[in-house]
Amino acid sequence: MFVTIIAFILILSVLVLIHELGHFLFAKKFGIKVEEFGFGFPPRVFGKRIGETLYSINLLPVGGFVKLYGEDSAGGGSVKSSKLKVKSYDLKRAFYARPAWQRATIVLAGVIMNFLLAVVLISYLFSAHGVAIPTENIRVVEIVQNSPAAAAGIQKGDEIITIDGKRITQTSDFAKIAKTKAGQPINLKLERNGKELDVRITPRTKVPEGQGPIGVAISNIEVKKYPWYSAPFFGTLEAIKFSFVILQGLSEMVINLVIYGKSPTGIAGPVGVAQLTGQAVSYGIVATLWFVSLLSLNLAVVNVLPIPALDGGRLFFILIELVTGKKISPRHEAMAHAIGLAVLLALILFITFFDIVRVLSGQSLLPKM
């Protein structure tokens, strides 16, 4: 439990700091004044000013933050009036005073950094260890003795291309068809050593315990490994693919929750992520790095969504400004971000409740195969 907590804090801190580093670097690039770059969240434990920026270590060691001059909670920014005179040079360096495209770039920089971190980790795993990823190729990984598959001459390593002329890309589809067609002959098109062959087989109606109607174990998981010079290309493709998978999963969760009132499944809050962190660490460095890359992609995808209080919500208001040529009222934007934050916190608490129930019942978020 102690190792899990430490690993969870370290991983989350790295992901958030990488995210905030993106905001920091681009703010510096555009000449915007960065007032503070903090590790963890206040209260402050230690701080050292280097140049105009205060670098701080804070008591709550999860994540970090960047405080930009002229950026208020609404994202549009302002420099609050005081008895002190503000130099015109400093006003020009305020976040809110910069062109919309610069503010949009700074807002997106955190998302970009999380995506790049995932690309770097996946590329490293592709070149150094190989990565087990789902593909559209279904292969036979085991044959049960005295089964229809063994009698038909199916061999370990055969790739299943079609069933009765229908292309099969999901193991679940194969299992469903085999069960539905029990007692009826079906035609399989296989590929073996680069050659195609046709096999006619009849799934069993009486299935021994622990076996399937045909008597094979199949998988669409393959270990992919690439040389170092091509790994970044395939790492980027894999990161893009998983980003869309994450987006699809989030969309399905929202639809099931809002329209059908179903409890969220396959998604984790802080407790669930901590549980997964412990499981990943127990499997070793490769599993841990893969988990961190997926977590970084999740952070990037969630943050880019046009939800108030997130980077995507701030970007949305900047895009409105670019289209209309007018800034949104800071008061209205602040209200939108406050409502968005309240909804997000409520959703996190809702998911955390199910996480706690799952942990107390001894269940795992990882699927059983």
N, C-alpha and C positions, 0 to 999 in steps of 0.2 A: 504493500500500500504506500509506504514512504517513497519507494523508487518511482511508483506511478505518479504521485503528486509532484515530485521534483521534475520528472520528465515532462509532465504536462505543463508546468510553469515555464520551463526552459523553452519548450517548443512554441508555446503560445507567445512568449516574450519575443522570440526570434522572428516569428511571423509578423507580429504587430510592429516591431522595430524596423523590419525591412519595409513594411508598408509606409511607416512614417518617414523613413529615410528617403523614400521617393518624393514625398511632399517637400522635405527639407532641401534636397539637392536641386530640385527645379526652382524652388523659391530663391535659393542662393543664385542660381543661374540667371534668373530674371531680375536680380538686384533687389528683391523684396527683403525687408528687414525681418530676420528670424529672432524673436525675443527669447525663446526657450526651446530646447530639445531635451525632453525628459525621458528617462528610463523608469518604467513603473508609473504609478499614479500617486498624487499627493495624499498625505502630507510629505513635504520634502525632508529628506534626510541629509543630503549633501548637494552642494552646488558650486560650480566653478565657472566664472565668466571668462570666455576666450573671445576677445574682440567685442562685438556687440551682442553675442549670443550667450545665454546662460545654459550650461550643460548640467543637468541635475539627475540625481538618483533619489527616487521616491520610495515611500514605505511599502506600497502595494506592488509587489514585483511581477505584475502581469501586464505585458505590453508597454506602451509608451505613448508620447504625444509630441506634437510640434505646435508651438504657439507663434503665429504670424502677426506682425504688426498690422493693425487695421482689419483683423478678421474677427468678427463677433460670432455669436452663436447662430446667427441667421445665415452666415456664409457670405453675405454680401459685403459685410464689413463696415466699420466706421471708426473714427478716432474720437473718443468721447472728450467733450469739452472739459477743461480744467483751468485753474488759475495760471498754469504754466503755458507759455507760448510754444506752439509746435512749429518747428522750422519747416519752411516750404519744401526743403530737400527731403525731409522725413515723410512729408505728406505724399510726395511722389513715389516713395518706397512702400507705401501702405498697400496691403493686398487689394482692398476695394478699389484703389485708384488705378490699378493696372488694367490693360486691355482684356476684354472678355476671353480671348483665345489663350492668353497667358494663365488666367485664373482657371480655365477649363483644363489646361495641361497640368497645372499643379494638382488639381483635384484628381485627375486620372492617374497621376504619377504613382500613387500608392497601389492602385490596382495593377498597373503595369509591372511594378516591382515584384508583387506577389506572383504574377504570371511568369515572369522571368526566373524567379527562384525555382518554381516548379519545373520549368524547362531545363535549368541547369542540373537539378537533381535527377530528373528522368534521363537526361542525356548521359550523365555520369553512370547511372545504373545500366543503361543500355550498353555502354562501352566496356564497363568494368565487370559487371556480374551477369547481365542479361535480365530481362524483365518478363515475368509471366503475365500476359495480357490476353483478354478475350478476343477471338477472331471469328470470322464467319466460316471457318473450316472445322468441321466436326470429324474427329478421328476416334477410332476404336482403340481403347487403351487396355482392355482386358476381355478375354473370352472365357465364359463359363463352360466347363466340361459337360458333355452330354446335353447340350442346349441346341435349340434350332440354329443358332449362329455357328456353332462348332460343326454341326451336320452339314450346313450349307457351304462350309469352307471359308468363312470369313476369318481374316487374320488380324492380329494385333498390328496397328499402324495403318490399316485401311482408312481412307477418307470417304465418308458418306456424302455423296453429291446430291442424289435425289431419292425420294420415295414415291413410287408410282408416278414418276415424271415431275414431281413437285420438288423444287429446290429447297433444301433444308439448311438453315443457318443458325438455328437455336436448338440446344440440347433438349429444352422443354418441349419443343414441337415434335422432335423425334420420339420422345417418351410418350407423348399424347397420342400420336398416330399409332405407335406400336400397341398401346393399350386398347385403342378404339377398334383396331383391325384384328384383335385376337381371334384365332380360328379361321381367318381368311388369308389367302396367299397375297403377298405384296412383292413388288419388284424394287430391288435396290440397285442403284448405279453407284459403283465404288471406283475409287482410283487407287491403284497399287503400283508403286515404283514407276509412276508416270504413265501407266496404262489404265484405260477404263475397262471395267468388266461388269456384267449384269448378273445379279444373284436373285433367285426367287426363293422366298422364305415365308413360313407360316408362323406367326407369333402364337405362343401357347395360351390356352384358356385357363389351364391349371398351372399356376406359377409357384415354384418352390419359394419358401420364405427367404427374403433377402435377395431375391433375384428379380429380373424383369421378364416380360413376355418373350423377348428374343434371346436374352442371355449374354448381353454385352455391357461393358462399362464404356461410356463415351465422354469426351471432353472437347470443348472448343478453346481451351487455354493452351497457348503455346509460349515457349520461352524465346524471346527475340533478343538477339545480340548483334550490335553493329560496331564497325571500327570507329575510332575516336573522331575521324574527320566527317563522318556522315551521321553520327549519333545526335548532334544538335538539330539536324533537319528532322529526323524521325522523332526526337524528343519534343520538338515544337508541334508536330502533327498530333502526337499523342496527347499533349497538353490541350490543344484545341478540341480534340475529340472528347476528352473527359470533361472539358468545360461545358460543352453542349449536353452531355449526359447529366451533369449536375444541374444545369438549367432546366432540363426536362423533368428531373426528379422534383425540383422545387415547384415547378408549375403543377405537376400532378398532386403534390402535397396541398397546395393552396386550393386547387379545384375540389379535392376530396374533403378538405376541411370546411370550406365556405359553402359549397353547393350541396355536398352529400352528408356533411356533418360527421365524417369519419375521423377517428383519431389518427394522428400522424404516425407512419411506420417507415422504417428505413432512414430516419433522420434523427440526429442527436443534438442535445443541448450541451452545456458545459460538463455536466456529470457524465453523459454518454461519451463525449469526446475524451474525457479523462479515462474512462473505462477502456476505450479503444486504444488510447495511448499505451496503457499498461499491457494490453495484448500485443500490440505492435512491437514494443520494446522486448517483450519476452521471446519473440520470434527472431530477434537479432537485428543487426545494423541495416541489412537490405530492406527488411520489412518496415523498419522505422523510417528510413529515408523515403521509401515509397509512400508511407502514410503521411509524412510531412509534406511531400509534394502535392498529394491530393487535398490535404487540409489547406495548403496555400492557394490552390485553385478554387476551393470552396470560398475562401475569404475574398478572393478576387471577384468571383461571380456574384456573390451576395452584395458586395460593396458597390458594384457597378449598376445594380438594379435601381430604377428611378423611384426610390423610396425616400421620403424626407428623413433627414437625420443621417443618412448614409451618403457616401461620396456621389453615388448615382443621383440622389435627390438634389444635391448641390449643383451637380452638372446640369440637371434638368432645368433649374432656374436660370443658369447661365445661358443655356441654349435658347430659352424663351427671350432673354435679353438680346441675344444675337439676332433672333428673327424679328422681334418687334422694335429693336433699337432703344428700348426703355428698360431700366432696372425695376425688378419687382420690389414692392414696398418692403423694407427691412422688417417692419412689424408683421406683415402678412407671412413673409418667409419664415420668420422666427416662430410664428404660431404653427405653421405647417411642419417645421422640424420638431417642435415640441410634441405635436400629436403623433408624428411618425415614430419618435423615440418611445412614447408611451405604448404604442401598439407593438413595437419590437420587443420592449421589455415584457409586456404581457405574453407575447408569443414564446419568448425564452422561458418564462416561468411555467407556461403551459407544457412545453416540451420537457422541461426539467422535471416536472411532476411525473411524467411517464418514464423518464430516465430512472428516477429514484425507485419507482414501482418495479421496473425491469431489473434493476440491480438487486433489490431486496428479494425478488423472486428467483434470483440466480440465473436469469436469462442473459444471453449474449446478443449483441448487435450483429455479430458476424453470422451469416447464413450457414446452416448445417447442410452438408452435401451427402 
